[in-house]
Amino acid sequence: MKPAHPSDDGPVLDVHVPCVRCRYDLAGAHVFGKCPECGLEVLASVAHNADPEVAHLASPETPRAASTAVIALTVAPLLVMLAQGSGPAMRTIDALAGRGTSFPSQVERPSWAVCAAVLAGTAFLFARGFSEQRNPTLRASVGGARVTRLVLGLCTWAAVLAAAFGVSLSGVAHKQGFPMMVLAAQILPMAFTLLALAPVLGRVGALSRAYREARHGKQGAELLAWTLVGTIALYVTAEAVGSTYSEDLHTVATGLAAVLLFLSVLGLAYVTANGWVIAAGLRAPRIDPRRLK
């Protein structure tokens, strides 16, 4: 293949590849584009002609369980971010307005318990949907090690939040810096989970024939891991920066953290949208060998 001009549609095919649906000659078409005759993804035909057996990998034994697991994997981080972001957001507003911080703390404590339950439930749905009993072919295609790493990341993240809620019931939670400690404690499990999510989305997306969504979802999850680490690190260190150096630096750090948080929420929403497309592909694969005959 020879490269074309920079484009989201990728390089141009310089070989003769028939479309697996309508048999149209795809020579000259963009790899990430669609067949001009029937609209099927070009990369689907490339993959099928390279190895016809690849078409069968897009058919999990229990499609509903697999698609539910993918949706849960992409929705859960977004819900956790929105739930936990409400407390710091209200605390910042209260600080600017000169009010107290009791109300944000009342929101943050239950959010830790809710987020822990969401992450634990997601780990259960994912382990169930990609289990040997329900979808052995899909699990083998994705890789058992990838599945195990992602379940471990979700469970560890949930355990940190559950422990934070438990400690919040004691007197330690009344300390002003406790919410910051909870945010800091989530950095490692959160980054580990998102980095483990990236290859799973990429592989499952490829198997479901949602090639573009898989590529963007994988890249989005990897970028989100570092963006969220930067957001939490800036927010946690903002107070120390303000007390040690100057209030102006505190304002700058808080402002940058708010911008990164906004971008992270948009990124999580985008990954969630990709997850919905991938899940739909698992329920109804875009290449069905029975329809090609």
ZAPA-922439 format. One record per residue (C-alpha): residue in three letters; x, y, z. Coordinates in steps of 0.001 Angstrom, whole numbers. Example, Ala and Ser with C-alpha at 12.3 -4.5 7.8 and 13.67 -1.06 7.14 Angstrom:
// residues 2
[r 'ALA',[12300,-4500,7800]]
[r 'SER',[13670,-1060,7140]]
This chain:
// residues 293
[r 'MET',[0,0,0]]
[r 'LYS',[1254,3480,-730]]
[r 'PRO',[493,6329,1660]]
[r 'ALA',[-1989,8962,653]]
[r 'HIS',[-2263,12487,1902]]
[r 'PRO',[-2671,12734,5706]]
[r 'SER',[-6236,11729,6430]]
[r 'ASP',[-8366,9902,8940]]
[r 'ASP',[-9226,7549,6075]]
[r 'GLY',[-5688,6130,6091]]
[r 'PRO',[-3514,4988,3182]]
[r 'VAL',[-4794,3942,-223]]
[r 'LEU',[-4950,332,-1405]]
[r 'ASP',[-2794,-314,-4459]]
[r 'VAL',[-3794,-3980,-4702]]
[r 'HIS',[-7022,-5553,-5975]]
[r 'VAL',[-9192,-6567,-3022]]
[r 'PRO',[-12828,-7516,-3662]]
[r 'CYS',[-15447,-6269,-1213]]
[r 'VAL',[-16726,-9262,738]]
[r 'ARG',[-20297,-8034,471]]
[r 'CYS',[-20708,-6834,-3121]]
[r 'ARG',[-17407,-7967,-4759]]
[r 'TYR',[-16542,-4400,-5809]]
[r 'ASP',[-12819,-3921,-6586]]
[r 'LEU',[-11469,-1762,-3733]]
[r 'ALA',[-8157,-854,-5400]]
[r 'GLY',[-7645,2898,-4871]]
[r 'ALA',[-9954,3065,-1851]]
[r 'HIS',[-8829,4351,1555]]
[r 'VAL',[-8156,1622,4116]]
[r 'PHE',[-10303,3248,6816]]
[r 'GLY',[-12954,4301,4332]]
[r 'LYS',[-16030,2470,3061]]
[r 'CYS',[-16843,560,-71]]
[r 'PRO',[-18289,3067,-2596]]
[r 'GLU',[-20737,430,-3796]]
[r 'CYS',[-22293,-991,-619]]
[r 'GLY',[-20802,1016,2282]]
[r 'LEU',[-18985,-1846,4042]]
[r 'GLU',[-15723,-860,5789]]
[r 'VAL',[-12725,-1409,3503]]
[r 'LEU',[-10614,-2780,6370]]
[r 'ALA',[-13233,-5461,6968]]
[r 'SER',[-12720,-6749,3439]]
[r 'VAL',[-8936,-6531,3795]]
[r 'ALA',[-9042,-8588,6995]]
[r 'HIS',[-11442,-11128,5533]]
[r 'ASN',[-9389,-11640,2366]]
[r 'ALA',[-6192,-11993,4408]]
[r 'ASP',[-7783,-14677,6608]]
[r 'PRO',[-11406,-15711,5971]]
[r 'GLU',[-11596,-17280,9439]]
[r 'VAL',[-11297,-13816,11018]]
[r 'ALA',[-14982,-13294,10264]]
[r 'HIS',[-15955,-15919,12820]]
[r 'LEU',[-14119,-14108,15624]]
[r 'ALA',[-16737,-11348,15572]]
[r 'SER',[-19436,-13738,16760]]
[r 'PRO',[-19221,-14218,20556]]
[r 'GLU',[-21132,-17177,21946]]
[r 'THR',[-23131,-14832,24223]]
[r 'PRO',[-23257,-11459,22418]]
[r 'ARG',[-25491,-9749,24982]]
[r 'ALA',[-23129,-10483,27889]]
[r 'ALA',[-20112,-9325,25873]]
[r 'SER',[-21736,-6083,24707]]
[r 'THR',[-23012,-5310,28216]]
[r 'ALA',[-19485,-5750,29546]]
[r 'VAL',[-18039,-3337,26961]]
[r 'ILE',[-20692,-706,27699]]
[r 'ALA',[-20077,-1012,31450]]
[r 'LEU',[-16308,-682,30932]]
[r 'THR',[-16644,2627,29112]]
[r 'VAL',[-19537,4108,31113]]
[r 'ALA',[-18125,3366,34595]]
[r 'PRO',[-15057,5699,34436]]
[r 'LEU',[-17275,8528,33183]]
[r 'LEU',[-19760,8061,36041]]
[r 'VAL',[-16942,7829,38603]]
[r 'MET',[-15350,11021,37292]]
[r 'LEU',[-18643,12953,37296]]
[r 'ALA',[-19584,11750,40787]]
[r 'GLN',[-16232,12574,42332]]
[r 'GLY',[-15759,15796,40404]]
[r 'SER',[-18886,17321,41923]]
[r 'GLY',[-17311,17637,45389]]
[r 'PRO',[-14107,19462,44325]]
[r 'ALA',[-16133,21651,41964]]
[r 'MET',[-18463,22762,44763]]
[r 'ARG',[-15534,23217,47132]]
[r 'THR',[-13881,25568,44645]]
[r 'ILE',[-17126,27515,44216]]
[r 'ASP',[-17559,27772,47993]]
[r 'ALA',[-13979,28955,48410]]
[r 'LEU',[-14453,31674,45806]]
[r 'ALA',[-17749,32707,47415]]
[r 'GLY',[-16290,32669,50940]]
[r 'ARG',[-18649,29959,52190]]
[r 'GLY',[-17832,26872,54252]]
[r 'THR',[-17026,23415,52892]]
[r 'SER',[-19459,21229,54831]]
[r 'PHE',[-21823,20714,51909]]
[r 'PRO',[-19153,19401,49479]]
[r 'SER',[-17918,16968,52119]]
[r 'GLN',[-21450,15630,52511]]
[r 'VAL',[-21524,14981,48751]]
[r 'GLU',[-18065,13439,48547]]
[r 'ARG',[-18521,10773,51222]]
[r 'PRO',[-21511,8995,49641]]
[r 'SER',[-19922,9418,46196]]
[r 'TRP',[-17003,7214,47304]]
[r 'ALA',[-19401,4421,48248]]
[r 'VAL',[-21423,4803,45031]]
[r 'CYS',[-18293,4851,42857]]
[r 'ALA',[-16901,1781,44617]]
[r 'ALA',[-20160,-63,43908]]
[r 'VAL',[-20117,1029,40239]]
[r 'LEU',[-16537,-152,39722]]
[r 'ALA',[-17125,-3452,41525]]
[r 'GLY',[-20261,-4050,39453]]
[r 'THR',[-18327,-3270,36273]]
[r 'ALA',[-15616,-5767,37242]]
[r 'PHE',[-18321,-8402,37768]]
[r 'LEU',[-20035,-7698,34425]]
[r 'PHE',[-16731,-7698,32554]]
[r 'ALA',[-15476,-10920,34154]]
[r 'ARG',[-18868,-12525,33464]]
[r 'GLY',[-19099,-11336,29853]]
[r 'PHE',[-15542,-12433,29021]]
[r 'SER',[-15538,-15651,31024]]
[r 'GLU',[-14548,-19079,29748]]
[r 'GLN',[-18091,-20296,30295]]
[r 'ARG',[-19950,-17558,28396]]
[r 'ASN',[-17537,-16368,25687]]
[r 'PRO',[-14496,-18636,25480]]
[r 'THR',[-13643,-17618,21882]]
[r 'LEU',[-13809,-13911,22655]]
[r 'ARG',[-11764,-14328,25827]]
[r 'ALA',[-9097,-16283,23963]]
[r 'SER',[-9005,-13662,21195]]
[r 'VAL',[-8667,-10764,23644]]
[r 'GLY',[-6243,-12660,25883]]
[r 'GLY',[-6814,-13985,29367]]
[r 'ALA',[-3990,-11834,30766]]
[r 'ARG',[-5648,-8646,29476]]
[r 'VAL',[-8949,-9662,31043]]
[r 'THR',[-7276,-10434,34371]]
[r 'ARG',[-5364,-7129,34450]]
[r 'LEU',[-8497,-5096,33795]]
[r 'VAL',[-10524,-6931,36438]]
[r 'LEU',[-7671,-6435,38915]]
[r 'GLY',[-7515,-2713,38143]]
[r 'LEU',[-11256,-2251,38582]]
[r 'CYS',[-11307,-4184,41863]]
[r 'THR',[-8325,-2285,43261]]
[r 'TRP',[-9863,1058,42342]]
[r 'ALA',[-13148,1,43953]]
[r 'ALA',[-11317,-1168,47096]]
[r 'VAL',[-9572,2204,47486]]
[r 'LEU',[-12892,4051,47291]]
[r 'ALA',[-14632,1605,49624]]
[r 'ALA',[-11821,2027,52159]]
[r 'ALA',[-12107,5810,51838]]
[r 'PHE',[-15817,5634,52619]]
[r 'GLY',[-15163,3388,55607]]
[r 'VAL',[-12515,5729,56996]]
[r 'SER',[-14796,8720,56353]]
[r 'LEU',[-17135,7399,59049]]
[r 'SER',[-14415,7969,61639]]
[r 'GLY',[-12911,11199,62924]]
[r 'VAL',[-10071,11106,60376]]
[r 'ALA',[-12439,12262,57661]]
[r 'HIS',[-12978,15595,59409]]
[r 'LYS',[-9463,16652,58514]]
[r 'GLN',[-9433,19178,55698]]
[r 'GLY',[-6887,17279,53616]]
[r 'PHE',[-8663,13901,53690]]
[r 'PRO',[-10514,14317,50344]]
[r 'MET',[-7176,15231,48749]]
[r 'MET',[-5656,12061,50176]]
[r 'VAL',[-8487,10016,48665]]
[r 'LEU',[-7919,11579,45244]]
[r 'ALA',[-4183,10940,45455]]
[r 'ALA',[-4746,7311,46476]]
[r 'GLN',[-6732,6719,43293]]
[r 'ILE',[-4005,7813,40869]]
[r 'LEU',[-2259,4447,40518]]
[r 'PRO',[-5339,2147,40304]]
[r 'MET',[-7100,4591,37983]]
[r 'ALA',[-4130,4856,35602]]
[r 'PHE',[-3622,1079,35704]]
[r 'THR',[-7295,477,34888]]
[r 'LEU',[-7415,2886,31952]]
[r 'LEU',[-4133,1596,30520]]
[r 'ALA',[-5477,-1957,30823]]
[r 'LEU',[-8741,-859,29184]]
[r 'ALA',[-7010,510,26067]]
[r 'PRO',[-5817,-2793,24528]]
[r 'VAL',[-9096,-4515,25414]]
[r 'LEU',[-11082,-1862,23528]]
[r 'GLY',[-8700,-2087,20608]]
[r 'ARG',[-8904,-5860,20365]]
[r 'VAL',[-12652,-6184,20954]]
[r 'GLY',[-13321,-3349,18523]]
[r 'ALA',[-11285,-5072,15829]]
[r 'LEU',[-13128,-8344,16376]]
[r 'SER',[-16507,-6586,16244]]
[r 'ARG',[-15502,-4925,12941]]
[r 'ALA',[-15650,-1439,14530]]
[r 'TYR',[-12091,-709,13414]]
[r 'ARG',[-12100,3072,13640]]
[r 'GLU',[-13864,3125,17000]]
[r 'ALA',[-11378,551,18303]]
[r 'ARG',[-8391,2629,17204]]
[r 'HIS',[-9772,5878,18638]]
[r 'GLY',[-11071,4205,21790]]
[r 'LYS',[-7672,2639,22489]]
[r 'GLN',[-5827,5914,21914]]
[r 'GLY',[-8440,7813,23947]]
[r 'ALA',[-8143,5501,26953]]
[r 'GLU',[-4350,5749,26941]]
[r 'LEU',[-4441,9553,26710]]
[r 'LEU',[-7122,9766,29402]]
[r 'ALA',[-4957,7832,31838]]
[r 'TRP',[-2274,10523,31777]]
[r 'THR',[-4727,13433,31541]]
[r 'LEU',[-6557,12288,34670]]
[r 'VAL',[-3265,11713,36491]]
[r 'GLY',[-2294,15308,35661]]
[r 'THR',[-5710,16599,36743]]
[r 'ILE',[-5583,14901,40147]]
[r 'ALA',[-1917,15773,40707]]
[r 'LEU',[-2539,19454,39982]]
[r 'TYR',[-5635,19604,42166]]
[r 'VAL',[-3968,17814,45086]]
[r 'THR',[-827,19968,44959]]
[r 'ALA',[-2686,23236,44426]]
[r 'GLU',[-3223,23759,48174]]
[r 'ALA',[428,23058,48988]]
[r 'VAL',[1556,25401,46217]]
[r 'GLY',[-666,28188,47529]]
[r 'SER',[472,27885,51136]]
[r 'THR',[4149,27490,50265]]
[r 'TYR',[4593,29968,47432]]
[r 'SER',[1794,32354,46555]]
[r 'GLU',[-1941,32566,46078]]
[r 'ASP',[-1410,33390,42395]]
[r 'LEU',[279,30039,41784]]
[r 'HIS',[-2576,28344,43620]]
[r 'THR',[-5065,30039,41284]]
[r 'VAL',[-3083,29008,38199]]
[r 'ALA',[-2777,25380,39365]]
[r 'THR',[-6483,25190,40201]]
[r 'GLY',[-7395,26709,36839]]
[r 'LEU',[-5234,24229,34934]]
[r 'ALA',[-6759,21363,36917]]
[r 'ALA',[-10261,22593,36001]]
[r 'VAL',[-9339,22748,32304]]
[r 'LEU',[-7857,19246,32392]]
[r 'LEU',[-10940,17976,34236]]
[r 'PHE',[-13216,19412,31545]]
[r 'LEU',[-11110,17829,28792]]
[r 'SER',[-11084,14525,30674]]
[r 'VAL',[-14871,14465,30907]]
[r 'LEU',[-15131,15140,27165]]
[r 'GLY',[-12590,12382,26505]]
[r 'LEU',[-14455,9921,28703]]
[r 'ALA',[-17694,10767,26902]]
[r 'TYR',[-15971,10108,23569]]
[r 'VAL',[-14608,6749,24743]]
[r 'THR',[-18100,5889,26009]]
[r 'ALA',[-19557,6652,22573]]
[r 'ASN',[-16947,4389,20989]]
[r 'GLY',[-17879,1687,23481]]
[r 'TRP',[-21518,1831,22412]]
[r 'VAL',[-20526,1352,18758]]
[r 'ILE',[-18203,-1551,19613]]
[r 'ALA',[-20907,-3158,21772]]
[r 'ALA',[-23405,-2857,18922]]
[r 'GLY',[-20863,-4551,16645]]
[r 'LEU',[-20569,-7460,19073]]
[r 'ARG',[-24333,-7924,19115]]
[r 'ALA',[-24610,-7729,15303]]
[r 'PRO',[-21206,-8312,13647]]
[r 'ARG',[-20622,-6359,10460]]
[r 'ILE',[-19259,-9488,8784]]
[r 'ASP',[-21579,-12465,9053]]
[r 'PRO',[-20262,-15464,7082]]
[r 'ARG',[-23808,-16766,6627]]
[r 'ARG',[-24752,-13637,4671]]
[r 'LEU',[-21776,-13887,2329]]
[r 'LYS',[-22975,-17115,705]]
